[in-house]
Each structure stands twice: as structure tokens, then as C-alpha cells.
Amino acid sequence: VRAKNATLHYADLLDGDIAGLIGDVQPTHLLLAAWVTKHREFWESPDNDGWLAANVSIAERFFAKGGRRLVFAGSCAAYDWSDSILR
């Protein structure tokens, strides 16, 4: 999909092949919108740890390939609510 100066790429972020896509495309900007969003499950889903690990891995690969700008869009469950700055 192409929109002005942007090209969208869709991938299964948990399948481990995202490194290949990042290497092939060598994006300068990346928007990651990946997290558990199912109502009532996202707070304590066991999948949260997997998504966290995937996001960290993707970020590392993105910057290693010369990426300049990364934006994460997750859910409120991604934050440590015990930190007083978030209350």
C-alpha cells in the first residue's frame, strides 16, 4: 500500500522473520502498533511478555539497520502503573 511518501508493510511480528523485512526494506521510520487488546485479557495476558520481547527485538534491529524514528503505540497495560508519574 502506498500513501504519498509512505509504504506500508504488514508482517507477523511474532514469527521471527521481521529482521529479514527490516533488512530488505531498511526503513528510516517505523510505527509499531502491537500489543494484546482483547477486552479484560490485556491487563494480565501471558502474551504480554512475548509482545514486549518482540517489540524490543524489532527496535534493536530497526536501529541497527540505520532506522531514525520509532513510535510505539501500545495499550495502557504496557506501563508500570506503580510509577507515581503515571497516576
C-alpha positions in Angstrom: 0.0 0.0 0.0 1.4 3.4 -0.9 0.2 6.7 0.6 2.2 9.8 -0.6 5.7 9.1 0.6 4.9 6.1 2.8 4.8 2.4 2.1 3.0 0.1 4.5 4.3 -3.4 5.1 2.4 -6.0 7.0 4.1 -8.8 8.9 3.6 -11.2 11.7 5.8 -9.6 14.3 5.9 -12.8 16.4 7.1 -15.2 13.6 10.8 -14.1 13.8 11.1 -13.0 10.2 10.7 -9.3 10.9 14.5 -9.0 10.8 14.5 -10.1 7.2 11.9 -7.5 6.3 13.8 -4.7 8.2 17.0 -5.8 6.4 15.3 -5.8 3.0 13.3 -2.6 3.3 15.8 -0.6 5.6 13.1 1.8 6.8 14.0 5.1 8.3 10.7 5.4 10.2 8.7 2.7 12.0 5.3 2.7 13.7 4.8 -0.3 15.9 1.2 -0.9 17.0 1.4 -4.3 18.6 0.0 -5.5 21.9 -2.7 -7.6 23.3 -6.0 -5.7 23.0 -8.7 -8.2 23.9 -11.0 -6.7 26.5 -10.4 -8.0 30.0 -7.4 -10.0 28.9 -4.9 -7.4 28.0 -4.1 -6.5 31.6 -2.6 -9.8 32.6 -2.3 -11.7 29.4 0.6 -14.2 29.3 1.1 -12.9 25.7 2.3 -9.5 27.0 5.8 -10.9 27.7 6.0 -12.2 24.2 4.9 -8.8 22.7 7.4 -7.0 24.9 10.2 -9.2 23.8 9.2 -8.9 20.1 9.0 -5.1 20.3 12.4 -4.8 22.0 13.9 -7.1 19.3 12.3 -5.2 16.5 13.6 -1.9 17.9 17.1 -3.2 18.2 17.1 -4.5 14.6 15.5 -1.3 13.3 18.2 0.9 14.8 21.0 -1.5 13.9 19.9 -1.1 10.2 20.0 2.7 10.4 16.4 3.5 11.5 16.0 7.1 12.7 12.5 7.4 14.2 10.5 4.7 16.0 7.0 5.2 17.5 5.4 2.6 19.8 1.6 2.5 20.1 0.6 0.0 22.7 -2.1 -0.3 25.3 -2.2 1.1 28.9 -1.3 -2.4 30.0 2.2 -1.8 28.7 3.0 0.6 31.5 4.2 0.0 35.1 1.3 1.7 36.9 3.2 1.6 40.2 5.3 4.5 39.0 3.8 7.7 40.6 4.3 9.7 37.4 1.5 7.7 35.7 -1.0 8.2 38.4 
